Amino acid sequence: MTLTAEHATMPVLGRLPMHSSRAEQVAHIAEAARQIRIQDLKLVHYAGAGHIGGDFSAIDILATLYGAVLDISPETVHDPERDRFILSKGHVAGALYTTLAAFGFLPVQELATFLKPLSALNGHPNRNKVAGVEANTGPLGHGLPVAVGHALSAKLDVSLRRTYVLVGDGELQEGSNWEAMMAASQYQLDRLTVIVDRNRLQQGATTKETNDLDPLPDKAAAFGFAVVEVNGHDHGELLDVLSAVPFRPGKPTFVIAHTHKGHPISFMSNNVAWHHRVPDAAEFEQALKELK
Amino acid sequence: MTVLETRSIADQPRYDCRDAYVETLAQLAEADHRIVGVVNDSVGSSKLNSFRKAFPDRLINVGIAEQDMVGVASGLANGGRIPFVSAASCFLTARALEQIKADVAYSNTNVKLCGMSPGVAYGELGPTHHSIEDIAWLRAIANMTVIVPADPIETAAALRWAAAVDGPVFIRVSRMSVPKVYADDYSFELGKAITVREGNDVTLISNGTVLWRALAAAEQLAAEGISARVLSMPTVKPLDTEAVVAAARETAGIVTAEEAVAAGGLGGAVAETVVQQHPARVTILGFPEFAPTGSAGYLLDRYGLSADGIADAARELVRTGS
């Protein structure tokens, strides 16, 4: 079975009205995340490819950013003063496309083209093809330096626009990130927020078994960042933390979001096999049931 | 031109193209607040001290971190700035090649990459510091424009052109002293060869620090009754294929001469064109191997990139016929 328009059926949620209560916002994010996961599950299942484990790890963060944090909308997607979000772990493009569709940046029907010939929805995001994508990513260790450039340009403009970048934890093994962190600190880019999707798994093994990142909070602090740790699947915590940056004036923020690859699906969660495995029919039905 | 004039080109005052670079960059920055410099600790080697003094906030020094430097430039461009990345070409292009590919070229961001001291300018420092591969690497990347200016006038003109267009550009900025080849009213035109000397027996195609040597070679040949056309090819990509095909059709063959590896650069581009559009003889002069230590001038001579070496190659082409 291939991905067709009938499988791209998620509701477009849009933004809540201004001055919504925190409880309303959290509920909105939670429902968005649920819908995004259902659609992303279909995306990967029917396309026969994708990175569902990393998608599900990051979706609560993406839903919080687009649902309540980022000052950006489909109408302001090219406004120079928009906030910027860069998905550095570009292999979870499916999660980003589905999130953008959920918030009206991308026609939901277009999700049906994911990975098909000539689709704008490549396996890795392209800023010139998809409105809302700020950087072409895929090779790891690129998003953070680019985000530093965004934040620097905002600072030169004396603008209040913010830059958020989501990096995978395994991705932090790329040295370019640490070059960028030094520069972010040197230039006191306190409107830059790095969010680490800390699921502790990379492609084939744990980060600890591969090239251990710990003590990650200490390392980030030593590079001049204000470090905050959150439960990356708790929408309330994510909302509070990501809305409240910077935590220290003059310092960029480093949010370590503790997550599980494949969350919250029972047989995927924290299971390294689900880096880019595709759910078969039975697994698809089971996952769908768990998300309903 | 006469032989005497040829001697005079070699005897003319020499210029470091980096001076034209910094002077032009400052003029551009004065006129357009979007222009910023981005460097990897290379303020001195890019001669940007005066720029830093004039625009302290607009010279961004990320330290010795080339991958970050190019990524930062891409982000700056997204924020509406026009970054001129200025770093030794050997480190800029080799160390940040994936960033150049993904963050600049594939992303089609408005970043200008200025490869300083390219070729064998750092002769004595050895092959780690020679940047003879940069043209071949960058020419292979889609969306990337590759410009190799021959003198300070062309360097300034290419910079002005690059600042005015939206998109990725790579410009080589030489530190090896060269005489002026162009008059002050020269204006750069993308993808256009300039016939700097008419001729019908053989064609010399060159750019960068070797162009004036090709002109000197043409003078030697003229004294022997060989009429050599000299094409200046500042834009390696996109290449002026019409001029190349005309040369292939109208002369006995083509000699390319550049301060770069013999595979994949200007010579490669010319050969690809000729082979596909009008088969003709092409002799490619460049570096066939990692060069040994020695001054830039010594290395150019050693690998046939002197006036004598270029003239020898042209003579051989004419002698063996087409």
Interface residues (C-beta under 8 A of the other chain):
Chain A: P80 R84 N126 R127 N128 E134 A135 N136 T137 G138 P139 G141 H142 L144 P145 V146 A147 V148 G149 H150 A151 L152 S153 A154 L156 D157 T163 G175 S176 E179 A180 M182 A183 Q186 Y187
Chain B: V36 D57 R58 I60 V62 G63 A65 Q67 D68 M69 V70 G71 V72 A73 S74 G75 L76 A77 N78 G79 G80 R81 P83 E98 Q99 A102 D103 Y106 S107 N108
